[in-house]
Amino acid sequence: MKTRKPTQKPKHKDLEPKTTKALPDIAELRNAQTD
């Protein structure tokens, strides 16, 4: 897979912080549910 550069498209740069911020949140939710 090619690494997407946020500098290429502003849209990606806008989405990246949201997705990266959501990933740990999702992981925490899943961990909380499995626990």
C-alpha positions as CSV (number, residue, x, y, z in Angstrom):
1,M,0.0,0.0,0.0
2,K,1.2,3.5,-0.8
3,T,1.4,5.9,2.1
4,R,-1.0,8.8,1.5
5,K,0.6,12.2,1.9
6,P,-1.7,14.7,3.7
7,T,0.2,17.5,1.8
8,Q,-1.1,16.0,-1.5
9,K,-4.8,16.8,-0.9
10,P,-6.2,19.2,1.7
11,K,-9.2,16.8,2.0
12,H,-6.9,14.0,3.3
13,K,-5.2,16.4,5.6
14,D,-8.7,17.3,7.0
15,L,-9.7,13.7,7.4
16,E,-6.4,12.4,8.8
17,P,-6.7,14.1,12.2
18,K,-10.3,12.9,12.5
19,T,-9.5,9.3,11.6
20,T,-6.4,9.1,13.7
21,K,-8.4,10.6,16.6
22,A,-11.2,8.2,16.0
23,L,-9.0,5.1,15.9
24,P,-7.9,5.2,19.5
25,D,-11.5,6.0,20.5
26,I,-12.8,3.0,18.6
27,A,-10.1,0.8,20.1
28,E,-11.1,2.0,23.6
29,L,-14.7,1.4,23.0
30,R,-14.0,-2.1,21.7
31,N,-11.7,-2.8,24.7
32,A,-14.4,-1.6,27.0
33,Q,-17.0,-3.8,25.4
34,T,-14.8,-6.9,25.4
35,D,-13.8,-6.2,29.0
